[in-house]
């Protein structure tokens, strides 16, 4: 099978391949839990490579135009920081009796995703350039508002654990570095055939890279989840309901804001996906008495990954 035919094949079967990657990651993580730390260290590099490939497919001139799309930016901000925090607070009441679970749920549901959401948005025919342009704004606003929301929803005693370091590091490694590398390669491609060849290879590698990302994330965390599975089952329905409500909110905001179909899909994905890989270090910084909080964050990651694979097919049918 030639490379071109292989790319066509896995593009046609990508949803099934993503589900296989999730199952393979879970099986590996459960069978070989001692490898979890190595998998965890691999998350950032493979995610950077995936985002580099994604950014290569977005002409930077489109990003510049998208940043001036004030209607889209307003819709994303309203959905993520005015509407969804109220939903997150309401759902978190279901675990308000367990402070560790409560903090884990709020950490993750109050912070919109800035990384692989762009990939899934593109797979569903959404406006990934607009979402990429919104990423710096989403990051800055959540850094400012997360302590405010936690103070309002939990109390002032948790504010000492908030450190913007993980946010800044994630923004640099997952957005700035891949975006700069993609811009440099796009400039090279205009002058040299070698740059165009690399672009072609990276475009063809999108599905395998996404499979690797899904498998590595699940393999790194599934064993830890299993150790507290009874307690963590309480948060699974919360995360599932959150995704359903988030889709409805994103669709409504898109229509009220009179956004086009692609932009509405982007808002839907933005409201549904959370910044779990970035806020995990914040949860890990909590005292040992709240050790279940990071596991609640990781549980959201696993629920979300399955949901995103499904939504790549569902969202285009809802928003069209």
N, C-alpha and C positions, 0 to 999 in steps of 0.2 A: 504494500500500500504506500503510495507516495505521500509526502508531507501534506500536500494540498488536499488530497482526499481524506487524510486522517483528520485534518482541521475541520473539514466539512462534516465528517462523521461525528466528532465530539461536540461540534456546535449544535447539531441536530438533537443529540442525546444528552445535552448538558445537565438537565434537571435530574435525570436518572443517575448520571455520573456523580453529581453533588451528593445525592442521597447515599450512594455507595461509599463516597469518601467519608461521610458522617459515620456510617456504620463501621467502616474499617478503622477510623480513628478511635471510636468507642471500644471496639474489640481489642485493639492494640493497647490502649490505655489501661483496660481492665486486666489483660493478660500479663502485661509488663509494667506494673505501676512504678518500678524503679527507674524507668526511663522518663517519667513525667518532668523532672527538672530540665532535662535536655530538650524535650519538646517545648517547654515553656520558654527557654532561651531562644528557640528557633522562630517563635511567633513573629517577633518584630522584623527580622530579616525577610521572611517570606512575605509578610504583609507589605513591606517596603517595595519588594519586587513586583507584587501584584499591582500596587498603586502606580508604580513607575510605568507598567504596561498600560494601565488605564489612562494615565495622563498623556501618554504618547498618542492615544487615539482621540484626544481632545485638542484641536488646534488652539493655541494660546490666544489667538485673536478673538475666539469665541468667549474665552474666559473674561477678557477685557470688556467685551460688550455685555456679558452677563452681569458683571459687577455694577453696571449702570442700570440694571433692571430693578428699580426701586419697588415695583409692585410685587415681584417675586420675593425679594429680600424681606419686605414687610410681612408677607404671608408666612414665610418660614419663621420669622421671629415671633409673630403673634401665636402661631400654632404651638411652637416649642416652649415659649416662655410666659405666655399668658393663659393658654388653655390647658395644655398637658400637665403643668405642675399641679393644677387643681385636681385633675384626674389621678395623678400619682398620689397626692395626699389622701384622696378618698379611698383608693385601693389599699394604701399602706395601713389604713385603720384595721384591716383584717389581721394584721400581725402586730398591732400596737402593744400587745401584752408581752412580746419578746423584743427587747431593745436591740439585740444583735440583728435579727431578721429585719426589724424596722429600719435600721440604719442602712443595711445592705440594699433593701428595696429602694429607699429614697436616693442613696448615692447613685444608683444606676438609672432609675427612671427620671431623674431630674436633669440628666446630661445627654443632650442629643449627639449622635454619632457624627464624626467628621472624616472617617476613613473609608471602610469598605462599603458604607452606604452609597458611595459614588459608583462603585462597581455594580451593585445590585440595581441601582437606578438605571444605569446604562443598559443592563440586561433586559429590563422591563420597558425599554423605549422611553425612559424619562429624560429630563433635561439635566444631564450630568454636568455640563459646563456651568450652568447656573448654580448647581449645588456645590461644585468645586469653588466657585467664586464666593459663595456664602460661608465656606468653611472657616476662614479666619474670624469672621464676625460671630459665628456660632461658638467658636472656642473662647473668644474674649468675653462674650456675654455670660457663658456658663461659669467661667472662672469667677466673675463678679457675683453672680446670682446664687450659685450653689450654697455658699455660707449663709446668705440671706434666707433662702428657703429652709435650710436645715435649722436655723435659729427659730423661724416661725413654726415649723412643723414638729421639731424635736425639743429644742431648748438651747440656750447659749453655752452649755457645758461641753458640747461637741466641737465647738469652733476651733479649739486648740489643735485638733488633728488635721485640719485642712491645710494642705501644702500645695501651692500652685506648681511646684517643680514637675510632677508627673504630667501635668497639662502642657507645660511649655516644652518638655522633652518630647512628648508625643507629637506635638504640632511640628516641631523641627524635623523629627525623624520620619514621620508619616506623611507630611504634607510638603514642607519646604524642600527637603533633600530630593525626594522623587520628582517633584515638580521642576526643580532646577535642572535635574538630570534629563528629564523629558524635553525641557526647553532647549537645552544644549544639543540634544540629539536631533530635534526638529530643525534646528539651525544648520547642523551638519548635513542633514538629508537634502537640503536645498542645493548643496554644492557637491556632495560626494555620493556615489552609488552605495558605498559601504554603510552609510547612515540609513539609507532606504532599506537595505537588507536587514539591518538590525530591527528597524521598525516592523518589517514584515514578520520576522521571527517572533518578536514580542507580541504582536497582534494575534498570531496563531497560538501562542502559549497561554492565552488568557484562561481557557478552561482548565488545563492542567495546574496552573498557578492557583486558581480558586479551589480546586480539589485539594491541593497540598495545604492551603491555608485552613480549610475546614477540618481536614483530618488532623493537622497538628494542634489546632486549638482544642479540639475535642479530646485527643489523646493526652494532652497535657493536664486536663482538668477532671476527667471523668472519674478517676479513682478517688480524688478528694471528695467529690460529690457523693460517691457511694458510701463513704464513711458516715455521712450525716443524712442519708436519704430520707429517713422518716420525718425529720424536722423540716427538711427542704421541700418536701412534697407540698407544704402549705403555701409556698410562694409560686409554684408552677401555675396554678389557675390565675393568680394575679397577673403574671406576665402574659399569659395567653389572652386574657380579657383586655389587658393594656393594648396589645397589638390590634385587636379588633376595634377598640374605641379609637385608637390613633389613626387607623385607616379612615374611619368615618369622619374624624375631625379634619384630617388632611384633605379629604375630598370636599368637605363643606367649605373649608377655608379657600381652597382653590377655586371653587365655583363662585363664592361670594366675592373673591378678589378678581374674578373674571380672567383667570389664567388660562393659557392654552392647555391642551391635553398633556403634552410632555412636561410642562411646568407643574401641573396638578399632580402628576405621578411622582415627581421629585419631592413635592411637599408631603405626599403620603408616605413615601419611604423615609423622609427626614423625621417625621413625627413618630414613626414606628420603630426606628432603630436607635439604640442607645450606645453611649460611649463606654461600654463595660471594660474594654481592655485598657482604657486610660484611667478610669476611676478605681480599678482593682488595687493599685498601690496605696490609694487613700484608705480603702477598706482594710488592707493588710496592716496599716499603721495604727489601727485601733487596739485598745488593750486586749489582753488574752481572754478576758471575760466576755468579749464580744467577738470571739474567733469565728463564729458562724457567719458574720457579716460578709467577709470576702467570698465564702461559699455561696451565699445568696446572690452575690454579683455574678459569679461564674455560672450559676444555674440559669440566670437570665441570658447569658451568652449562648448557652446550649439551646434554650428555647427559641431564642431569636434566630439562630442560624437555621434551624429547621423551618421556622416561619418565613425567613427570607427566601429560602429555596422554593417554598410554595407560592409566595407572593410574586415572584418573578412571572408566574403564569396567571395569577389571580388579578393583580392590579391592572394589567392591560384590558381585562374584560370589564372591570368596574369603571375605570376612567378611560373613556374613548369618545 
